[in-house]
Amino acid sequence: MLCLVSLSFNTYAQDKKEKKNDKKEVTFDVSMTCDNCKKKIEKNIAFEKGVSDMKVDLPSKTVMVVYHENKTNQEKLQKAIEKLGYEVKVHEDTK
């Protein structure tokens, strides 16, 4: 019985580690112009499948997204922001 509990815990710990390792980060340059744009992007992109964190910075007009690469990818995230009506390109530092 004790071996089963130990085996279950080790499998759980390994799963958590693998989930952390599948995270990627991308930064986009976005044609947002106001605080409403920022809020619109935050509200919608935060609920995209695979997104675990994001930061929308209006002064620099950038959107940084941390995502699980087994659930989404850079192209899908870019298209999701474009669907909101913005011009989007990958920030030079993250290509």
N, C-alpha and C positions, 0 to 999 in steps of 0.2 A: 504494500500500500504506500509506503514511504517513497519508494522508487517512482511510482506513478506521479505523485505530487511533484517531486523534483523534476521529472521529465517534462511535465506540463509547464512548470515555471520556466525552465530553460527554453522551451519552444516559444513561450510568450515573450520572453526577453529578446530572443532572436528576431521574432516578428517585429517588435518595436524598433529594434536596431535597423532592420531592413527598411522600414517605413521612413525612418529619418534619412537614410542614405539615398532615397529616391527623390529627394527634394532638389529642385533647380530654382534659379532666380533669373529673371529677365527684367530689364528696364526699357520702357518705351518712351519716346518723345510723342506727345499728344497735343493736338491743336486746341486745347481747352483755353478759355479766356476769362472765366469768372468762377466764383465760389459755387454757383449752381452746377457748373460743369463738373467740378471736383466732387461734389456730393453725388451727382448722377453716376459718375464712374465708380465711386466707392460703393454705392448702394447696389449697383448691378454686378460688378465684377467680383465682389466678395462672395457672391452666391454661385459663381461658375464652378462646375465640378472640378475638384482637384486643387483649388486655390486654398492655401493655408495661411497666407499673410499678404498684406499689400500696403503700400504707402503711396499716396497721391500727393505730389508736391506742386502746388499751383505756381509759385514764383519761377521754378525751373521748367514747368510744364512737362514733368515726368511722372510716370506711373511705374513703380517697382512692384513686381509680383513674385511671390514665392509659391511654387506649385509642386504637386506630386507628378513626376513625369510618367508614371504608369496610369494616370487618370486624364491628363491633358497635355498640351504642348504649346510651345511659343506661338505657332501659327493660329491655333484655335483661340488663344487669348487675344491676339492681335485682332482677329476677325470679330471677336465679341465686343471689343472697344470700338471698332469701326462701325458695327451695327448700331451703336449709340449715336452715330453721326459725326465722328471725329476722324481727322487724318492721323494715322498712326505709323510710326516707323521704329525699328529697333534702335535704341540708343547706341551710339558708336562704341562705348566702353564694354558693351555686353555682346557684341557680335562674335 
